[in-house]
Amino acid sequence: MQTYDAIVIGAGAAGLFCAGIAGQLGLKVLLIDHAPQVAEKVRISGGGRCNFTNRELDPRAPHKHFLGENPNFCRSALSRYTAQDFIALVQRHGIPYHEKHKGQLFGDRSSQDFIRLLLAECEAGGVQRRQPCAVHGIAFSAGRYEIQTDGGPVAAPALVVATGGLSIPQIGASDFGYRVARQFGLRVVEPRPALVPLTFDGEAWAPYAQLAGLSLPVRIETGSKKERMAFDEDLLFTHRGLSGPAVLQISSYWRPQAPLRLDLAPGAALEDQLRQAKAGSRKLIANELAAHVPARLADAWVRQDAGWQRPVNEASDKALAALAGRLSGWELVPTGTEGYRKAEVTAGGVDTRELSSQTLEAQRQPGLYFIGEVVDVTGWLGGYNFQWAWSSGWACAQALAERIR
């Protein structure tokens, strides 16, 4: 049986990074993945350019950009390996990048630049890789993990699970990490799709299905006054519901049967604008409305009420107030989400109360570590989840090296 200092299962962002750093710290590391290709989520992220981190991440206040049963769990790892640290690594590898908005950093060329970076870090650490290679069983005996694989049995005193969540099963996502956690008696917070489009009942959505493809800036909210979350982002209408950054962000906080509240013309005092137009315009209400929202949206909106399908100077003040109120305070209840097939990440996962925030090691199972998306730490859209992968992988690698020393 071949033996190693550490075995990492999962060759995604967190697993590759952890393995490479641990190898460079002097450990003999084996990296195993059941998929033929590494880092498929890296490859498809950011429209193929990889939104690899976010400058606005504040490690001292992780609750601002992360959720989970204990958002502050990730403070230790994020403060010890920061966005600036990973940016410096990107620069050392000569990868050109740019900032979009709200601190989001993307590669200039292709996600492949970042996959090559991760593989180069593994090569620098002498990491051995087995791919595709399925794991058929894990046992813990005499202080080491014995793992049955397609390539034969292997063993190590330390096992790192970096197998991600359930999102995007078409690229190999599975519940493997949760099964390993449960095998060793660790609690798992019920997983659910996050950063995912929301859907609505077909008949109720019929008036808006024609708007599919339309995008506009909105303010979106959900939750009670005490726990309200709100985002100012772009909304995208789809045939089945709503998507775009605004909806992906709010979806992580939305709960079934809860309403969403949307302001489709944020910053515009619509009722005042329409009253002013009434005093000096003979245009149709839809035409006046098109100065504040896209024309397709204005047309679809006024068709919902006969009182709105007339020149603005013929409309009652009550009708104009109702129209403005509906546009700036549209309340609707999604019937569901597009599920893991379209979810960018999985919320929930290995309960952080089971893990050390310093090392990511299981509190009650020596030598067993969980990093990245498999843990109950979920970031906002915009590079936060990748930074958690880098930070948790780095923190775990430091702990592995300390363990071997």
LUMPA-221512 format. One record per residue (C-alpha): x, y, z; residue in one letter. Coordinates in nm, 2 decimals, decimal comma. Each point is the difference from the previous one (the first is absolute). Example, Ala and Ser with C-alpha at 12.3 -4.5 7.8 and 13.67 -1.06 7.14 Angstrom:
+--------+--------+--------+-------+
|     xx |     yy |     zz | lumza |
+--------+--------+--------+-------+
|   1,23 |  -0,45 |   0,78 |     a |
|   0,14 |   0,34 |  -0,07 |     s |
+--------+--------+--------+-------+
end
This chain:
+--------+--------+--------+-------+
|     xx |     yy |     zz | lumza |
+--------+--------+--------+-------+
|   0,00 |   0,00 |   0,00 |     m |
|   0,14 |   0,34 |  -0,10 |     q |
|   0,02 |   0,25 |   0,28 |     t |
|   0,00 |   0,38 |   0,01 |     y |
|   0,01 |   0,28 |   0,25 |     d |
|  -0,34 |   0,13 |  -0,12 |     a |
|  -0,26 |  -0,11 |  -0,25 |     i |
|  -0,23 |   0,27 |  -0,15 |     v |
|  -0,32 |  -0,12 |  -0,16 |     i |
|  -0,14 |   0,26 |  -0,25 |     g |
|   0,20 |   0,18 |  -0,27 |     a |
|  -0,21 |   0,32 |   0,00 |     g |
|   0,12 |   0,34 |   0,10 |     a |
|   0,04 |  -0,08 |   0,37 |     a |
|   0,15 |  -0,34 |  -0,04 |     g |
|   0,25 |   0,09 |  -0,26 |     l |
|   0,11 |   0,31 |   0,19 |     f |
|   0,03 |  -0,19 |   0,33 |     c |
|   0,19 |  -0,29 |  -0,16 |     a |
|   0,25 |   0,24 |  -0,17 |     g |
|   0,07 |   0,20 |   0,31 |     i |
|   0,04 |  -0,31 |   0,22 |     a |
|   0,24 |  -0,15 |  -0,25 |     g |
|   0,20 |   0,32 |   0,00 |     q |
|   0,02 |  -0,02 |   0,38 |     l |
|   0,17 |  -0,34 |  -0,03 |     g |
|  -0,28 |  -0,25 |   0,02 |     l |
|  -0,04 |  -0,30 |  -0,23 |     k |
|  -0,35 |   0,06 |  -0,13 |     v |
|  -0,24 |  -0,21 |  -0,22 |     l |
|  -0,29 |   0,18 |  -0,17 |     l |
|  -0,30 |  -0,21 |  -0,12 |     i |
|  -0,30 |   0,09 |  -0,21 |     d |
|  -0,27 |  -0,21 |  -0,17 |     h |
|  -0,03 |   0,24 |  -0,29 |     a |
|   0,23 |  -0,01 |  -0,30 |     p |
|   0,06 |   0,38 |   0,00 |     q |
|   0,11 |   0,22 |   0,29 |     v |
|  -0,16 |   0,32 |   0,13 |     a |
|  -0,31 |  -0,01 |  -0,23 |     e |
|  -0,17 |   0,27 |   0,21 |     k |
|   0,30 |   0,22 |  -0,05 |     v |
|  -0,02 |  -0,06 |  -0,37 |     r |
|  -0,36 |   0,11 |  -0,03 |     i |
|   0,00 |   0,28 |   0,25 |     s |
|  -0,03 |   0,36 |  -0,09 |     g |
|  -0,12 |  -0,07 |  -0,35 |     g |
|   0,32 |  -0,19 |  -0,06 |     g |
|   0,23 |   0,26 |   0,14 |     r |
|  -0,01 |  -0,10 |   0,37 |     c |
|  -0,11 |   0,26 |   0,26 |     n |
|   0,28 |  -0,11 |   0,23 |     f |
|  -0,04 |   0,23 |   0,30 |     t |
|  -0,14 |   0,33 |   0,12 |     n |
|   0,19 |   0,31 |   0,13 |     r |
|  -0,29 |   0,10 |   0,22 |     e |
|   0,02 |  -0,31 |   0,22 |     l |
|   0,05 |   0,11 |   0,36 |     d |
|   0,14 |  -0,30 |   0,20 |     p |
|  -0,08 |   0,18 |   0,33 |     r |
|  -0,38 |   0,00 |  -0,09 |     a |
|  -0,06 |  -0,32 |  -0,20 |     p |
|  -0,38 |   0,02 |   0,08 |     h |
|  -0,02 |   0,28 |  -0,25 |     k |
|   0,07 |  -0,23 |  -0,29 |     h |
|  -0,04 |  -0,36 |   0,13 |     f |
|  -0,29 |  -0,19 |   0,14 |     l |
|  -0,04 |  -0,33 |   0,19 |     g |
|  -0,10 |  -0,09 |   0,35 |     e |
|   0,32 |   0,17 |   0,12 |     n |
|   0,12 |   0,25 |  -0,26 |     p |
|   0,28 |   0,11 |   0,23 |     n |
|   0,16 |  -0,35 |  -0,02 |     f |
|   0,19 |   0,10 |  -0,31 |     c |
|   0,16 |   0,31 |   0,16 |     r |
|   0,32 |  -0,18 |   0,10 |     s |
|   0,08 |  -0,15 |  -0,34 |     a |
|  -0,10 |   0,31 |  -0,20 |     l |
|   0,22 |   0,23 |   0,22 |     s |
|   0,31 |  -0,23 |  -0,03 |     r |
|  -0,02 |  -0,04 |  -0,38 |     y |
|  -0,17 |   0,30 |  -0,14 |     t |
|  -0,12 |   0,11 |  -0,34 |     a |
|   0,32 |   0,21 |  -0,03 |     q |
|   0,21 |  -0,32 |   0,06 |     d |
|  -0,17 |  -0,18 |  -0,29 |     f |
|   0,02 |   0,31 |  -0,22 |     i |
|   0,38 |   0,00 |   0,06 |     a |
|   0,01 |  -0,37 |  -0,11 |     l |
|  -0,19 |   0,08 |  -0,31 |     v |
|   0,25 |   0,28 |  -0,08 |     q |
|   0,30 |  -0,23 |   0,06 |     r |
|  -0,15 |  -0,23 |  -0,26 |     h |
|  -0,03 |   0,29 |  -0,24 |     g |
|  -0,38 |  -0,03 |  -0,05 |     i |
|  -0,16 |   0,32 |  -0,12 |     p |
|  -0,32 |   0,09 |   0,18 |     y |
|  -0,25 |   0,29 |   0,04 |     h |
|  -0,26 |   0,13 |   0,25 |     e |
|  -0,36 |   0,01 |  -0,11 |     k |
|  -0,23 |   0,16 |   0,26 |     h |
|  -0,03 |  -0,04 |   0,38 |     k |
|   0,36 |  -0,13 |   0,03 |     g |
|  -0,05 |  -0,30 |  -0,23 |     q |
|   0,32 |  -0,12 |  -0,16 |     l |
|   0,00 |  -0,20 |  -0,33 |     f |
|   0,28 |  -0,13 |  -0,22 |     g |
|   0,05 |   0,19 |  -0,33 |     d |
|   0,03 |  -0,32 |  -0,21 |     r |
|  -0,13 |  -0,33 |   0,12 |     s |
|  -0,07 |  -0,21 |   0,31 |     s |
|   0,26 |  -0,24 |  -0,13 |     q |
|   0,26 |   0,25 |   0,13 |     d |
|  -0,11 |  -0,07 |   0,35 |     f |
|  -0,02 |  -0,38 |  -0,05 |     i |
|   0,36 |   0,01 |  -0,13 |     r |
|   0,09 |   0,21 |   0,31 |     l |
|  -0,15 |  -0,27 |   0,23 |     l |
|   0,17 |  -0,28 |  -0,19 |     l |
|   0,33 |   0,18 |   0,01 |     a |
|  -0,03 |   0,04 |   0,38 |     e |
|  -0,06 |  -0,37 |   0,03 |     c |
|   0,29 |  -0,08 |  -0,22 |     e |
|   0,22 |   0,23 |   0,21 |     a |
|  -0,10 |  -0,21 |   0,30 |     g |
|   0,06 |  -0,33 |  -0,16 |     g |
|  -0,37 |  -0,10 |   0,04 |     v |
|  -0,10 |  -0,33 |  -0,14 |     q |
|  -0,33 |  -0,01 |  -0,18 |     r |
|  -0,24 |  -0,28 |  -0,09 |     r |
|  -0,28 |   0,09 |  -0,25 |     q |
|  -0,25 |  -0,13 |  -0,08 |     p |
|   0,01 |  -0,21 |   0,32 |     c |
|  -0,30 |  -0,10 |   0,20 |     a |
|   0,01 |  -0,05 |   0,38 |     v |
|  -0,19 |  -0,32 |   0,11 |     h |
|   0,06 |   0,01 |   0,37 |     g |
|   0,17 |   0,18 |   0,29 |     i |
|   0,10 |  -0,16 |   0,33 |     a |
|   0,18 |   0,15 |   0,30 |     f |
|   0,23 |  -0,23 |   0,19 |     s |
|   0,31 |   0,04 |   0,22 |     a |
|   0,01 |   0,37 |  -0,06 |     g |
|  -0,01 |  -0,01 |  -0,38 |     r |
|  -0,26 |   0,01 |  -0,28 |     y |
|   0,00 |  -0,30 |  -0,23 |     e |
|  -0,18 |   0,08 |  -0,33 |     i |
|  -0,11 |  -0,25 |  -0,27 |     q |
|   0,03 |   0,15 |  -0,35 |     t |
|  -0,01 |  -0,10 |  -0,36 |     d |
|   0,38 |   0,01 |   0,01 |     g |
|   0,03 |  -0,22 |   0,31 |     g |
|   0,01 |   0,07 |   0,37 |     p |
|   0,18 |   0,31 |   0,14 |     v |
|   0,05 |   0,13 |   0,35 |     a |
|   0,09 |   0,31 |   0,19 |     a |
|  -0,03 |   0,15 |   0,36 |     p |
|  -0,18 |   0,30 |  -0,15 |     a |
|  -0,30 |   0,01 |  -0,23 |     l |
|  -0,13 |   0,32 |  -0,16 |     v |
|  -0,35 |   0,00 |  -0,15 |     v |
|  -0,04 |   0,27 |  -0,26 |     a |
|  -0,28 |  -0,15 |  -0,21 |     t |
|  -0,23 |   0,31 |  -0,02 |     g |
|  -0,38 |  -0,01 |   0,01 |     g |
|  -0,28 |  -0,11 |  -0,22 |     l |
|  -0,01 |   0,29 |  -0,24 |     s |
|   0,03 |  -0,07 |  -0,38 |     i |
|  -0,01 |  -0,39 |   0,01 |     p |
|   0,07 |   0,00 |  -0,38 |     q |
|   0,37 |   0,08 |   0,08 |     i |
|   0,03 |  -0,27 |   0,27 |     g |
|  -0,15 |   0,15 |   0,32 |     a |
|  -0,10 |  -0,26 |   0,26 |     s |
|  -0,09 |  -0,05 |   0,37 |     d |
|   0,33 |  -0,18 |   0,06 |     f |
|   0,13 |   0,25 |   0,26 |     g |
|  -0,32 |  -0,01 |   0,20 |     y |
|   0,01 |  -0,38 |   0,01 |     r |
|   0,36 |   0,00 |   0,13 |     v |
|  -0,10 |   0,25 |   0,27 |     a |
|  -0,30 |  -0,21 |   0,11 |     r |
|   0,22 |  -0,32 |  -0,01 |     q |
|   0,21 |   0,15 |   0,27 |     f |
|  -0,29 |   0,14 |   0,20 |     g |
|   0,02 |   0,37 |  -0,10 |     l |
|  -0,32 |   0,20 |  -0,04 |     r |
|  -0,10 |   0,14 |  -0,34 |     v |
|  -0,21 |   0,31 |  -0,04 |     v |
|  -0,27 |  -0,09 |  -0,26 |     e |
|   0,14 |   0,10 |  -0,34 |     p |
|  -0,21 |   0,22 |  -0,24 |     r |
|   0,07 |   0,18 |  -0,33 |     p |
|   0,14 |   0,35 |   0,03 |     a |
|   0,09 |   0,28 |  -0,25 |     l |
|  -0,28 |  -0,15 |  -0,21 |     v |
|  -0,28 |   0,13 |  -0,22 |     p |
|  -0,35 |   0,01 |   0,15 |     l |
|  -0,31 |  -0,14 |  -0,17 |     t |
|  -0,37 |   0,08 |   0,00 |     f |
|  -0,33 |  -0,18 |  -0,07 |     d |
|  -0,05 |  -0,02 |  -0,38 |     g |
|  -0,35 |   0,16 |  -0,01 |     e |
|   0,09 |   0,28 |   0,25 |     a |
|   0,32 |   0,07 |  -0,19 |     w |
|  -0,17 |   0,01 |  -0,35 |     a |
|  -0,02 |   0,39 |  -0,01 |     p |
|   0,38 |   0,02 |   0,06 |     y |
|   0,13 |  -0,29 |  -0,20 |     a |
|   0,00 |   0,22 |  -0,31 |     q |
|   0,26 |   0,22 |   0,17 |     l |
|   0,26 |  -0,29 |  -0,01 |     a |
|   0,34 |   0,14 |  -0,08 |     g |
|  -0,07 |   0,34 |   0,14 |     l |
|   0,25 |   0,13 |   0,26 |     s |
|  -0,02 |   0,31 |   0,22 |     l |
|   0,14 |   0,14 |   0,33 |     p |
|  -0,22 |  -0,06 |   0,30 |     v |
|  -0,01 |  -0,01 |   0,38 |     r |
|  -0,11 |  -0,34 |   0,13 |     i |
|  -0,08 |  -0,10 |   0,35 |     e |
|  -0,12 |  -0,30 |   0,21 |     t |
|  -0,05 |  -0,08 |   0,36 |     g |
|  -0,17 |   0,17 |   0,30 |     s |
|   0,10 |   0,34 |   0,11 |     k |
|   0,23 |  -0,15 |   0,26 |     k |
|   0,18 |  -0,23 |  -0,25 |     e |
|  -0,05 |   0,19 |  -0,32 |     r |
|   0,26 |  -0,04 |  -0,28 |     m |
|   0,01 |   0,23 |  -0,29 |     a |
|   0,22 |   0,03 |  -0,32 |     f |
|   0,03 |   0,27 |  -0,26 |     d |
|   0,09 |  -0,20 |  -0,31 |     e |
|  -0,12 |  -0,09 |  -0,35 |     d |
|  -0,31 |  -0,22 |  -0,05 |     l |
|  -0,06 |  -0,23 |  -0,30 |     l |
|  -0,35 |  -0,13 |  -0,10 |     f |
|  -0,01 |  -0,36 |  -0,12 |     t |
|  -0,27 |  -0,22 |  -0,15 |     h |
|  -0,04 |  -0,17 |   0,33 |     r |
|   0,07 |   0,28 |   0,25 |     g |
|   0,28 |   0,24 |   0,11 |     l |
|   0,38 |  -0,02 |  -0,02 |     s |
|   0,29 |   0,24 |  -0,02 |     g |
|   0,24 |   0,11 |   0,27 |     p |
|  -0,29 |   0,15 |   0,21 |     a |
|  -0,19 |  -0,33 |   0,02 |     v |
|   0,31 |  -0,22 |   0,04 |     l |
|   0,10 |   0,21 |   0,30 |     q |
|  -0,34 |   0,00 |   0,17 |     i |
|  -0,06 |  -0,37 |  -0,07 |     s |
|   0,26 |  -0,09 |   0,26 |     s |
|  -0,22 |   0,17 |   0,26 |     y |
|  -0,35 |  -0,08 |  -0,14 |     w |
|  -0,20 |  -0,27 |   0,17 |     r |
|  -0,30 |  -0,19 |  -0,15 |     p |
|  -0,34 |   0,19 |   0,03 |     q |
|   0,18 |   0,33 |   0,08 |     a |
|  -0,07 |   0,30 |  -0,23 |     p |
|   0,25 |   0,20 |  -0,19 |     l |
|  -0,04 |   0,38 |  -0,02 |     r |
|   0,13 |   0,17 |  -0,32 |     l |
|   0,05 |   0,37 |  -0,08 |     d |
|   0,02 |  -0,01 |  -0,38 |     l |
|   0,09 |   0,37 |  -0,02 |     a |
|   0,23 |   0,06 |   0,29 |     p |
|   0,09 |   0,37 |   0,06 |     g |
|  -0,30 |   0,12 |  -0,21 |     a |
|  -0,28 |   0,18 |   0,18 |     a |
|  -0,25 |  -0,16 |  -0,24 |     l |
|  -0,33 |   0,14 |   0,14 |     e |
|   0,14 |   0,36 |   0,00 |     d |
|   0,14 |  -0,05 |  -0,36 |     q |
|  -0,34 |  -0,13 |  -0,13 |     l |
|  -0,19 |   0,28 |   0,17 |     r |
|   0,23 |   0,26 |  -0,16 |     q |
|  -0,05 |  -0,17 |  -0,33 |     a |
|  -0,38 |   0,01 |   0,04 |     k |
|   0,02 |   0,38 |   0,03 |     a |
|   0,17 |   0,05 |  -0,33 |     g |
|   0,00 |  -0,31 |  -0,22 |     s |
|  -0,25 |  -0,19 |  -0,22 |     r |
|   0,22 |  -0,30 |  -0,05 |     k |
|  -0,12 |  -0,35 |   0,09 |     l |
|   0,09 |  -0,10 |   0,35 |     i |
|   0,22 |  -0,28 |  -0,14 |     a |
|   0,20 |   0,26 |  -0,19 |     n |
|   0,05 |   0,21 |   0,31 |     e |
|   0,10 |  -0,30 |   0,20 |     l |
|   0,26 |  -0,10 |  -0,26 |     a |
|   0,21 |   0,30 |   0,11 |     a |
|   0,06 |  -0,19 |   0,33 |     h |
|  -0,02 |  -0,37 |  -0,09 |     v |
|   0,06 |  -0,20 |  -0,32 |     p |
|  -0,27 |   0,05 |  -0,26 |     a |
|  -0,08 |  -0,37 |  -0,01 |     r |
|  -0,06 |   0,00 |   0,38 |     l |
|  -0,21 |   0,32 |  -0,02 |     a |
|  -0,22 |  -0,16 |  -0,27 |     d |
|  -0,05 |  -0,32 |   0,19 |     a |
|  -0,08 |   0,18 |   0,32 |     w |
|  -0,27 |   0,23 |  -0,13 |     v |
|  -0,18 |  -0,29 |  -0,16 |     r |
|  -0,08 |  -0,13 |   0,35 |     q |
|  -0,26 |   0,27 |   0,06 |     d |
|  -0,24 |   0,18 |  -0,23 |     a |
|   0,05 |   0,32 |   0,20 |     g |
|   0,36 |   0,01 |  -0,11 |     w |
|  -0,06 |  -0,04 |  -0,37 |     q |
|  -0,07 |   0,36 |  -0,09 |     r |
|   0,17 |   0,34 |  -0,03 |     p |
|   0,16 |   0,11 |   0,32 |     v |
|  -0,21 |   0,32 |   0,01 |     n |
|  -0,32 |  -0,21 |   0,00 |     e |
|   0,11 |  -0,22 |   0,29 |     a |
|  -0,13 |   0,04 |   0,35 |     s |
|   0,25 |   0,09 |   0,28 |     d |
|  -0,10 |  -0,33 |   0,17 |     k |
|   0,08 |  -0,20 |  -0,31 |     a |
|   0,34 |   0,16 |  -0,03 |     l |
|   0,08 |  -0,05 |   0,37 |     a |
|  -0,10 |  -0,37 |  -0,04 |     a |
|   0,22 |  -0,04 |  -0,30 |     l |
|   0,30 |   0,17 |   0,17 |     a |
|  -0,06 |  -0,20 |   0,31 |     g |
|  -0,01 |  -0,34 |  -0,18 |     r |
|   0,32 |   0,08 |  -0,20 |     l |
|   0,20 |   0,12 |   0,31 |     s |
|  -0,15 |  -0,26 |   0,24 |     g |
|  -0,07 |  -0,31 |  -0,21 |     w |
|  -0,05 |  -0,29 |   0,24 |     e |
|   0,00 |  -0,36 |  -0,13 |     l |
|   0,06 |  -0,34 |   0,14 |     v |
|   0,22 |  -0,25 |  -0,19 |     p |
|  -0,12 |  -0,35 |  -0,02 |     t |
|   0,35 |  -0,14 |   0,00 |     g |
|   0,35 |   0,01 |  -0,15 |     t |
|   0,17 |  -0,14 |  -0,31 |     e |
|   0,17 |  -0,24 |   0,24 |     g |
|   0,35 |  -0,14 |   0,01 |     y |
|   0,02 |  -0,02 |  -0,38 |     r |
|   0,01 |   0,38 |  -0,02 |     k |
|   0,13 |   0,09 |   0,35 |     a |
|   0,35 |   0,15 |   0,01 |     e |
|   0,06 |  -0,13 |   0,35 |     v |
|  -0,15 |  -0,22 |   0,28 |     t |
|  -0,10 |   0,16 |   0,33 |     a |
|   0,02 |  -0,22 |   0,31 |     g |
|   0,26 |  -0,28 |   0,04 |     g |
|   0,22 |  -0,13 |   0,27 |     v |
|  -0,10 |   0,18 |   0,32 |     d |
|   0,27 |   0,25 |   0,10 |     t |
|  -0,05 |  -0,09 |   0,37 |     r |
|   0,16 |  -0,33 |  -0,09 |     e |
|   0,32 |   0,16 |  -0,13 |     l |
|   0,29 |   0,22 |   0,13 |     s |
|  -0,02 |   0,34 |  -0,16 |     s |
|   0,39 |   0,01 |   0,02 |     q |
|   0,08 |  -0,33 |  -0,17 |     t |
|  -0,33 |  -0,12 |  -0,16 |     l |
|   0,06 |  -0,33 |   0,18 |     e |
|  -0,29 |  -0,20 |   0,15 |     a |
|  -0,02 |   0,06 |   0,37 |     q |
|  -0,09 |  -0,36 |   0,09 |     r |
|   0,18 |  -0,18 |  -0,29 |     q |
|   0,38 |   0,05 |  -0,01 |     p |
|   0,16 |   0,05 |  -0,33 |     g |
|  -0,33 |   0,06 |  -0,19 |     l |
|  -0,03 |   0,34 |  -0,17 |     y |
|  -0,28 |   0,17 |  -0,21 |     f |
|   0,07 |   0,30 |  -0,22 |     i |
|  -0,18 |   0,21 |  -0,26 |     g |
|  -0,36 |  -0,03 |  -0,10 |     e |
|  -0,07 |  -0,32 |   0,18 |     v |
|   0,01 |   0,20 |   0,33 |     v |
|  -0,30 |   0,21 |   0,11 |     d |
|   0,15 |   0,32 |  -0,12 |     v |
|  -0,16 |   0,17 |  -0,30 |     t |
|   0,12 |   0,33 |  -0,16 |     g |
|  -0,18 |   0,26 |  -0,20 |     w |
|   0,03 |   0,02 |  -0,37 |     l |
|   0,31 |   0,17 |  -0,12 |     g |
|   0,31 |  -0,20 |   0,09 |     g |
|  -0,07 |  -0,06 |   0,37 |     y |
|  -0,04 |  -0,38 |  -0,03 |     n |
|   0,33 |  -0,04 |  -0,18 |     f |
|   0,18 |   0,21 |   0,27 |     q |
|  -0,15 |  -0,24 |   0,26 |     w |
|   0,15 |  -0,29 |  -0,21 |     a |
|   0,34 |   0,16 |   0,00 |     w |
|  -0,01 |   0,10 |   0,36 |     s |
|  -0,13 |  -0,32 |   0,14 |     s |
|   0,24 |  -0,20 |  -0,21 |     g |
|   0,29 |   0,20 |   0,11 |     w |
|  -0,09 |  -0,02 |   0,37 |     a |
|  -0,05 |  -0,37 |  -0,03 |     c |
|   0,34 |  -0,04 |  -0,17 |     a |
|   0,17 |   0,19 |   0,28 |     q |
|  -0,16 |  -0,23 |   0,26 |     a |
|   0,10 |  -0,31 |  -0,20 |     l |
|   0,36 |   0,11 |   0,00 |     a |
|  -0,01 |   0,08 |   0,37 |     e |
|  -0,15 |  -0,35 |   0,06 |     r |
|   0,29 |  -0,17 |  -0,18 |     i |
|   0,26 |   0,20 |   0,17 |     r |
+--------+--------+--------+-------+
end
